[in-house]
């Protein structure tokens, strides 16, 4: 499959269903006072990993939603390789999370909002599907992007106003 085609595969009904689950995870982060990012790992039509940002509560700079979801998926499947899995995240992954997706050999990434400050898929840098890497990940961005963006923007707006 050509790279351009590889990045345009869309499965609207199921992508939105799983992104709704990722948004529920992001809501958990929001309720805990964390930046509201959520992620789910899906394998064979079943969620095998869930995560939401826990950097503050865990005092852990690596406790991003995607990392937590990948860890849970690996534990549930008994394997660090997640080649039959898809990851759904409410925001474009950062460089750390994109690297973890590569190392886990995730098959497909679906994300909601773009991240113009730290996105490592399209926005700031292109870590995924770099020509020097041997693993290629199918990418679909923009799924429920408006809702994902609004949750994040609302959080940061509240922080600026001192209500979070």
C-alpha positions in Angstrom: 0.0 0.0 0.0 1.4 3.4 -0.9 2.2 5.8 2.0 -0.5 8.3 1.0 -3.2 5.6 0.8 -1.9 4.1 4.0 -2.7 7.3 5.9 -6.2 7.7 4.5 -7.9 4.4 5.6 -11.0 5.3 7.5 -13.5 3.1 9.3 -16.1 5.7 10.3 -18.6 3.8 12.5 -16.1 1.8 14.5 -13.5 4.6 14.6 -16.0 6.9 16.2 -17.2 4.2 18.6 -13.7 3.6 19.9 -12.9 7.3 20.0 -16.0 7.8 22.2 -14.3 5.3 24.6 -11.1 7.4 24.5 -13.1 10.5 25.2 -14.5 8.8 28.3 -11.0 8.1 29.4 -10.1 11.7 28.8 -13.0 12.7 31.0 -11.5 10.7 33.8 -8.3 12.6 33.4 -10.2 15.9 33.5 -12.0 14.9 36.7 -8.7 14.2 38.3 -7.3 17.6 37.3 -5.0 16.2 34.6 -4.8 17.4 31.0 -7.8 15.5 29.5 -6.2 13.1 27.1 -7.5 9.5 26.8 -6.5 6.4 24.8 -7.8 2.9 24.2 -6.1 -0.1 22.6 -8.4 -2.3 20.6 -7.6 -5.9 19.5 -10.1 -8.0 17.5 -13.0 -5.7 18.3 -12.3 -5.6 22.1 -10.7 -3.0 24.3 -7.6 -4.5 25.8 -6.0 -1.3 27.2 -7.3 2.0 28.6 -5.4 5.0 29.6 -5.7 8.6 30.6 -3.1 11.2 31.6 -1.8 10.6 35.1 1.4 12.7 35.0 0.4 14.8 38.0 -1.2 12.2 40.2 1.6 9.7 39.6 4.4 12.3 39.6 5.5 10.5 36.4 6.4 12.4 33.2 5.8 9.2 31.2 2.3 8.6 32.4 0.6 9.8 29.2 -2.7 8.2 28.2 -1.2 6.3 25.3 1.7 4.8 27.4 -0.7 3.6 30.1 -3.1 2.1 27.5 -0.2 0.3 25.8 1.1 -1.0 29.2 -2.3 -2.4 30.1 -2.7 -3.9 26.6 0.6 -5.6 26.8 -0.2 -7.0 30.3 -3.6 -8.2 29.2 -2.3 -9.9 26.0 0.9 -11.2 27.6 3.0 -9.7 24.9 5.0 -6.5 24.4 4.3 -6.7 20.7 0.8 -5.4 19.8 0.9 -6.0 16.1 -2.9 -6.9 15.9 -3.9 -3.8 17.8 -5.1 -0.3 17.0 -4.7 2.6 19.4 -7.2 5.4 19.6 -6.1 8.7 21.2 -7.9 11.9 21.7 -4.9 13.9 20.6 -2.0 13.4 18.1 0.7 11.6 20.0 3.9 13.3 21.2 7.4 11.9 20.3 7.5 9.7 23.3 4.2 8.1 22.6 4.8 7.8 18.9 8.1 6.0 19.7 6.2 3.6 22.0 3.7 2.9 19.2 6.6 2.0 17.0 8.3 -0.3 19.6 4.9 -2.0 20.3 4.4 -2.6 16.6 0.9 -1.2 16.8 -1.0 -1.8 13.5 -3.0 1.4 13.4 -3.3 4.8 15.1 -6.5 6.8 15.1 -6.4 10.2 16.8 -8.8 13.1 17.3 -7.3 16.6 17.6 -4.0 17.7 16.1 -1.3 18.9 18.5 0.4 22.0 17.0 2.8 22.2 19.9 4.0 18.6 20.4 2.4 16.4 17.8 4.8 13.8 16.4 2.6 12.4 13.6 2.0 15.4 11.4 2.0 18.7 13.3 5.5 19.3 14.6 7.5 16.3 13.5 6.9 13.0 11.7 8.1 10.2 14.0 5.7 7.6 12.7 6.4 6.1 9.4 9.8 7.7 9.2 11.6 6.3 6.1 14.4 5.0 8.3 12.1 2.8 10.3 11.1 -0.7 9.3 7.6 -0.7 11.0 4.8 1.3 9.3 1.6 2.3 11.1 -1.6 3.0 9.4 -2.7 6.5 10.5 -6.1 8.2 10.6 -6.4 11.6 12.2 -9.3 13.9 12.8 -11.8 11.4 14.2 -14.2 13.4 16.5 -11.6 16.1 16.3 -14.0 18.9 17.3 -15.1 17.2 20.6 -11.5 16.2 21.4 -10.3 19.7 20.8 -13.1 21.3 22.8 -12.3 19.2 25.8 -8.7 20.2 25.8 -9.4 23.9 25.0 -12.0 24.0 27.8 -9.5 22.6 30.2 -6.8 25.2 29.4 -9.4 28.0 29.3 -10.4 27.0 32.8 -6.8 26.9 34.0 -6.1 30.4 32.6 -9.2 31.6 34.4 -8.1 29.9 37.6 -11.1 27.6 37.8 -9.2 24.3 37.6 
